[in-house]
Amino acid sequence: MTEKDAEDKFHKSAEELASLIVKDLEEGYNGKFESFEVYSARKKREIVHNLEIFRDRFSNGYKVILDEIAEDKGLPTEERS
């Protein structure tokens, strides 16, 4: 799987998850200031954005941990891959 394929798969899954979450919110929504369509689109964007932030931070943290382990073992970063 290429990096682009993985990115596409992540975004598709994130969109599906956001849609399911927002669908659950519809029942209790009382839109005094904005329609549910506007509200749900905004919430979906927020959810996907937060999932992207989580993914990026998780990946970066994992990379930092692997670099520390490699450094402790005296391995250059390239050999670790």
Secondary structure, 3 states (H helix, E strand, C coil): CCHHHHHHHHHHHHHHHHHHHHHHHCCCCCCCCCCHHHHHHHHHHHHHHHHHHHHHHHHHHHHHHHHHHHHHCCCCHHHHC
